[in-house]
Amino acid sequence: MASSFLNSLERKLGVPGKLLIAPLFILLLFAAVTLFSVFEFQKLDQRMNTVARDLAPDTAIGTDSITSVYRMRLRVFDYFSTGNEKRGPAGKSVKISRIKCNLLYLKH
């Protein structure tokens, strides 16, 4: 029964109808992949928001502290290599106490 239906449908379509089946199938496949991707990206966005808002809300504070420590280390290494206390990043005048230099040098 199913084969007779397919045979009659195949006869009714003719050559142009048969040629259109493949592009229509490919378009449907692209649409399905697009919808699947959109839904998966929405789920990923929800999970990323959960991590960013609930699990790690204070990461900016940690990042700023680490950045400050690394900037101070660079200043200390610059002081050790040049001996000039007033040379800083972007030409700014920076005073580094010898205690800070010793502490940061010992930590490294």
C-alpha positions in Angstrom: 0.0 0.0 0.0 2.7 2.5 0.9 4.8 1.5 -2.1 1.8 2.1 -4.4 1.3 5.5 -2.9 5.0 6.4 -3.4 4.9 5.1 -7.0 1.9 7.2 -7.8 3.4 10.2 -6.2 6.6 9.7 -8.1 4.7 9.6 -11.4 2.7 12.7 -10.6 5.7 14.8 -9.6 7.6 14.4 -12.9 11.2 15.6 -13.5 10.8 19.2 -12.1 9.2 18.0 -8.9 11.9 15.4 -8.4 14.6 18.0 -8.9 13.0 20.2 -6.2 12.9 17.5 -3.5 16.7 17.7 -2.8 16.9 21.5 -2.3 13.7 21.5 -0.2 15.2 18.7 2.0 18.4 20.7 2.4 16.5 23.9 3.3 14.5 22.0 5.9 17.7 20.5 7.3 19.3 24.0 7.5 16.2 25.3 9.3 16.3 22.5 11.8 20.0 23.0 12.5 19.4 26.8 12.9 16.6 26.2 15.4 18.6 23.7 17.3 21.5 26.1 17.5 19.4 29.0 18.7 17.8 26.9 21.5 21.2 25.6 22.6 22.7 29.1 22.6 19.8 30.3 24.7 20.4 27.5 27.2 24.1 28.4 27.2 23.3 32.0 27.9 21.1 31.1 30.8 23.9 28.9 32.3 26.5 31.7 31.8 24.2 34.2 33.5 23.9 31.8 36.4 27.6 31.5 36.8 28.2 35.2 36.3 25.5 36.4 38.7 25.1 33.7 41.3 28.3 31.8 41.6 31.0 34.4 41.1 29.6 37.9 41.6 32.8 39.4 43.1 35.3 38.3 40.5 35.8 41.9 39.4 37.3 42.7 42.9 39.7 39.7 42.6 40.7 40.7 39.1 41.4 44.3 40.2 43.6 43.1 43.1 45.6 40.7 40.9 46.1 43.5 38.3 47.3 45.8 41.0 49.8 43.3 42.4 51.2 42.6 38.9 51.5 46.4 38.2 53.4 46.8 41.5 55.7 43.9 40.6 56.4 45.5 37.3 57.3 48.7 39.0 59.6 46.8 41.4 61.4 45.0 38.6 61.8 48.3 36.8 63.2 49.8 40.0 65.7 46.9 40.3 66.8 47.1 36.7 67.2 50.9 36.5 67.5 52.1 40.1 65.2 55.0 39.3 62.3 55.3 41.8 60.5 58.0 39.8 60.1 56.1 36.6 56.6 54.6 36.3 54.1 53.4 33.7 53.1 56.0 31.1 55.7 58.5 32.5 53.9 58.9 35.8 56.0 59.6 38.9 55.9 56.6 41.2 57.6 56.4 44.6 58.3 52.8 45.7 59.4 52.3 49.3 62.2 49.9 49.9 60.0 47.9 52.2 57.5 47.2 49.4 60.3 46.3 47.1 61.7 43.8 49.5 58.3 42.3 50.2 57.4 41.9 46.6 60.8 40.6 45.7 60.6 38.0 48.5 57.2 36.8 47.3 58.4 36.3 43.8 
